């Protein structure tokens, strides 16, 4: 991101409790640091809120960043922790495990980190845009990302590192598919599918073949991914994408996506 200097510390909230800081000597690596919480639970809740705010802000500004949602974590051995803590009783410090993601710890004694894996922005944008957008989002009391949305963001952010156009398109489509929720079809359709299920149960077929058919039929009681995706896209209202309504644009994109790999249309 532009406008970020080494050792930057940018206030994210009016009280200055939460700051966006560069990490080490490389301004590409950043951490969000919160302080002065009454409890670990309050700190954890604040961390989740600001993570969600930054994820949404980065997505709105078309910035890819790795928040460690699905990153592997490491753990120090007891011997390694003692070595890093040192023997200076006058300057005690806590040595914390490397966590790429949310980490809550006491403010005292001073903390030391063996290895840091903070979020990594990819696309250059003014830091003021990120702070303004994230701060506004953090004021929303109901801002919280569920597991599916966290995975979707991870796929979205990872797409920025893809050099193949097809690979990036697939990752972006997979991100959308992750948050699609398929509703039940109409009662008439579900009743018809249930009749087919009962008929299929009575057919003399190899067990594996019959079970496969039954599984496919049960799935038909839900909307297809294509239908559910168009419904989700329609929530974007009157926006236009390449001159198309959101639902039509998703339909065309999903048709193209189906040509690149097997899907349930």
N, C-alpha and C positions, 0 to 999 in steps of 0.2 A: 504494500500500500504506500501511497505517496504521503508526504507530510509527517512521516514518523522518523524521529532521530533516535540514535542509540541512547539508552537511558531515559527514553520518554516515559512520562507518567501522566496519563490523560484521565481527568475526572469524568466518570460516567453518570454520576448522580449528583444532585445539588449538595448533599451533605459531604461528599468526598469519601464516602465509605467504600465505594467500589471504583477501582481504577483499571484502566487498560494499560499494560506496561510491556515494554520490550524486554526480551529475556536474553541475558548474556550480551555478546558483542554483535549479534546478527539481528537487525531489525525485522527480518522476515519472521522471526519467532516471537510470539506474544502470549501473554497470560492475562487473565482477568483476576484481579486480587480483591477480595472483600475482607473487611476487618470490623472489629468491635461488635460482635454478635453476642447475644445473651446466652446462647446455647448452641451446641453442635447441630441440633435439628433446625434451628433458625438459619444457621449458616448454610446448611445443605439445601434448604428451601430457596434461599436467595441465589445460590449457585445454579440450581436447576432453572430458576426464572431467567437469570442472565444468560445462561447457555441457550435457552430457547429464543430469547430476544436477539442474540447475536446470530444464531443460525438463520432465523427468519430475515434479519437485516441483511446478512451476506447473500442470501438467496435473492432478495429483492434487488440488491445492487449487482447481482451476477458475479459474485466473488466465491471462489472455491476455497474452503478451509477445512482442515482435518481436526476435528474436536476429540478424536480418540474414541468415538462411540463404539467401534468394534476393534479397536487396536489391541494387540497383545500387551500384557503388563508384565513387569518384572518384580522380583522381590529380593531384597538384600538378605544375605545370610547373617546370622548373629555375629559371626567373626568380622564380616565386612562392616557391619554397623558399628561395632566397637572401634574398629580402626578409624572410621571416618569421624566418630564422635570425639576422639582424642582423649587426653588425660588431664586437660586443664580444668581444674575444679572451679577456678575463678570465672571462666567463660564457658559454661556448659551449653551444649546445643543438642537439639534433637535432629537425628538423621532420618529422613523419611523415604519410603519406597518410591520408586519411579512410577508415577501414575499419569498416563496420558488421558486426562479427563478431569472429573471433579475430585478434589482432595480437600477434606476438612481436617484441620489440626489446630492445637492450642497456639496462641500467639507467643507464649513463653514456655521454655527458653527459645532462643533464636533457632530457626529451622535451616537445615542444609539439605540439598538434593544432590544425589550422586549423579543422576542422569536426568535430563529434562526432555520431554517430548511434547511441547506445547502446540497449540493450533498453528497451522501454517497457511496464511493467505497466499493465493496464487495470482489473482488478477489485480493489477494496479488500480487503486481508486483512492481519492483523498480520504484521509483518516476522519476528517470532519463529517463526511457522509455516513460513515459507519457509526460514529458516536451518536449523531443526531437520530439516525434511524433506530438503533438499538435502544437508546434511552426512551424514545417514544413508545416502543413496543413493550419495554419493561414496565411501563406504567399500567399495562393491561393486567388486571387482577387474575383473569382466567387463562393467561398465557402459560401453557404447559404442553410439551410434546410427548405423545405416547410412543411406545416402542416402535410401531410401524413408521411413524414420522421421523424418528431418529435414524432408522435404517434408510428411509427415503433420502434424508439429507446427506447421509454418508455416500450414497450412490451418486447424488447430484454433485457433491464436492469432488468425488473421485473422477467424475467425467472430465474435469478440467485437465487432468494429466494424460488423457487419451489423445494420441496423435491421429488415430484413424477416425474418419468422420462416421463410418458405420458403427464402430465400437462406442463412440461417444453418444450417438443417437440411441443405441440399444440401452446404454446405462441410464440415460435420461428417461426413456420409456419405462425401464424397470423401476425407476424411482417413483413414477406416477402409479404404476401397477401396485406398488407396495402399499399405497394409501387408499386404493380403491376398495370400497365396501359394497359387496354384491347383495342387493335386496332380494326378497322372495318374489317370484313371479306371481301373476294373478291367481286367485283361488281356483279358477277354472283350469288353468294350466297345471297347477300343482295337483289337482284332483286327477287330471288325465295322466300325468306322470306316475302318480301313485297306482293307477290301474295298470299301467305298463309294468311297473315294478312287480305287482302281484302276478301278472301273467308270466313274466320272465322267471320268477321263482319256481314256477311249475314246469318250465321247459326242461326237457332231458338234454342237458349239455354238460361237458366237462366242468368240474367245479371251478377251475381257474377262469374259464371263459365266462361262465355265468356270473361269477363274482365281479369280473371286469365290467360286464354289461350293467350289473346292478349299481356299481359305483358310478358309472357314467350317467345312468338314469337319475340317480339321487342328485347328482350335480346339476341336472337340468331343472331342478326346482328353484334354483337361484338364477338371477340375471347372468348373462354372459359378461365377461370382462369388458368387451366392447360396449355393450349397453350401459353398464355401470360407469365406465369411463366417460362416456358422453354425458351422462347425468352429472358426474362430478365436474366436468369441464363447463357445463352450463352455469355453474355457480359463479363463473367469471363475468356473467352479465352481458353487457353490450360491447365488450372489447372485441377487437378484430385481430386476427393473426393471418398474415398474408392474404388479407381481404376476406377471410372466412370467419364464421361464427366459431366460438370456442368448441362447441360440440362437433361441427363439421371438420374443423381442423384436427381434432383428436381422432375422428373417424378415419381421415386420410392418413394420419400419422400411424395409427394402429394397423391399418391395412399394409403400409410399408413395413412396419415392424414385423408383421406376420410373415412377410416374404424373406426376412432375415433369420427366422428361427421359429420352431413350433410354439404355438400359443393356443389358448382356448378362446376362439373369437365370439 
